[in-house]
Amino acid sequence: MNSIENANSEKHYILMTIAIFIGIVGVYLRFAGDAPYWSWAANAILVVGVVIALRAIKNILG
């Protein structure tokens, strides 16, 4: 598979969409409550979304 076909592969963009959705869930959970565990959960979910997005970008560029 050449680099243009790899960059335009649908699986990368599906993974990016999933990562963005996970990140948005993390941001919305940050405003869900005042308890500290809501912030911890929101930060963890946001980090998972960022890691997935960075892996997808690395796969697109690499």
C-alpha positions in Angstrom: 0.0 0.0 0.0 1.5 3.3 -1.0 1.5 6.3 1.4 -1.4 8.2 -0.3 -3.7 5.1 0.0 -2.5 4.6 3.6 -3.3 8.3 4.5 -6.7 8.1 2.9 -7.7 4.8 4.5 -11.1 5.0 6.1 -10.0 3.2 9.3 -7.8 6.1 10.3 -10.7 8.6 10.1 -13.1 6.3 11.9 -10.5 6.0 14.7 -10.1 9.8 14.8 -13.9 10.2 15.1 -14.0 7.8 18.0 -11.1 9.6 19.7 -12.8 12.9 19.3 -16.0 11.5 20.8 -14.1 10.1 23.7 -12.4 13.4 24.3 -15.7 15.3 24.2 -17.2 12.9 26.8 -14.2 13.6 29.0 -14.7 17.3 28.7 -18.5 17.1 29.4 -17.8 14.9 32.5 -15.6 17.6 33.9 -18.7 19.7 34.3 -20.9 16.8 35.6 -20.3 17.3 39.3 -18.2 18.8 42.0 -16.9 15.6 43.5 -13.1 15.1 42.9 -13.7 11.6 41.4 -15.6 13.2 38.5 -12.6 15.3 37.7 -10.3 12.3 37.9 -12.6 10.2 35.7 -12.9 13.1 33.2 -9.1 13.6 33.0 -8.5 9.9 32.5 -11.1 9.7 29.7 -9.7 12.8 28.1 -6.2 11.3 28.2 -7.4 8.1 26.6 -9.0 10.1 23.8 -5.8 12.1 23.2 -3.7 9.0 23.1 -6.0 7.3 20.6 -6.1 10.5 18.4 -2.3 10.8 18.5 -1.9 7.1 17.5 -4.3 7.7 14.6 -2.3 10.7 13.5 0.9 8.8 13.7 -0.6 6.0 11.6 -1.7 8.5 9.0 1.7 10.2 8.8 3.7 7.1 9.1 
